[in-house]
Amino acid sequence: MKKSTMIVGAFAVLAIAGVGYRMMGPAKSGAPAAQAEQKGDKPAKDHVEQDEHGADRIVISDVKLAAAGAVLAEAGSVTLSDTLQFNGALRANQEAVVQVTPRFPGIVRGIRKRIGDTVAKDDQLASIESNQSLTVYDLKAPIGGTVIDRQISLGEYASEQKPAFVVADLSTIWVDLSIYRQDLKRVRMGDEVLIDPDDGGGEIKGSVSYVAPIGSSDTQTAVARIVLPNADGRLRPGLFVSARLVLAKRSVPVAVRVGAIQTLENKTVVFVREGGDKIEARPVELGESDPKFVEIKAGLSAGEHYVAENSFVVKAEMGKGEAAHD
């Protein structure tokens, strides 16, 4: 029994000695990190640092910003607008729409134009054999424009009681806005309106040329109309648009896009490009705004570049950098 006790005791002493050696020996996994820190090597990932004012900065290249969809813009003077938002529809200018009706009833012997074709004045649209004289005559376009409707087919009977074609001059387009009764008192002839066709081409500036004297009992709205030039054919009748009626304007010396504003550590910030590849989370003081821009009263100067779109990407990177730094 004494021998066994002595053997067990010896093994216990050896085990304790081994543990002590491991605890007192050098930590292999921590040595490279410590050496790298002493040499001043930068971490491989983006990291967060602070400037002398305590503002957070992150190292991130323009290439990485572009890959993430972030867009840089230059802060500067902007005219803010107090606006009312409306919905509307594009219509052919009804003062330049002609219904083309056969002079004599008869059988359609030929069709020269189809919906969507562009025609000049006196172009042949179709040929019709008169029931009275049994001679064929031409149905011609009374104006230049675009064929927007056709109601006849080859070989069928064409009546003088029904339009065979509709031709419209689409060089100008009507934009009819639906104005609710509570807003009617704020809409005046000549008011500036910004039309957004939602086709990626930006807004089109126009002015109110007509306000309907009567309203619709079904929708409880009245029509305000804008006439827009359409030489390039960008505007297509039948499509919906949104519009902003400009009520007042005010110029501010420094403004950024609405998408640039973020909240970081309970502060309102804009991510500003510093020299080289650094982005700074700059605390700012906000002023007035409109649907597109926000006034910056303090914290940012005109001419500085900032992240205008998809700024949440930089916020996320900064969060990851802080976690790695901690």
Secondary structure, DSSP 8 states (H G I E B T S, - for coil): -HHHHHHHHHHHHHHHHHHHHHHHS--TTTHHHHHHHHHT---SS--EEE-TT--EEEE--HHHHHHTT-EEEE-EEEEEEEEEEEEEEEEE-GGGEEEE--SS-EEEEEE---TT-EE-TT-EEEEEEETTT--EEEEE-SSSEEEEEE---TTSEE-TTS-SEEEE-TTEEEEEEEEEHHHHTT--TT-EEEEE-SSSS--EEEEEEEE-SS--TTT-EEEEEEEEE-TT----TT-EEEEEEEEEEEEEEEEEEGGG-EEETTEEEEEEE-STTEEEEEE-EEEEE-SSEEEEEES--TT-EEEEE-THHHHHHHHHHHHHH-
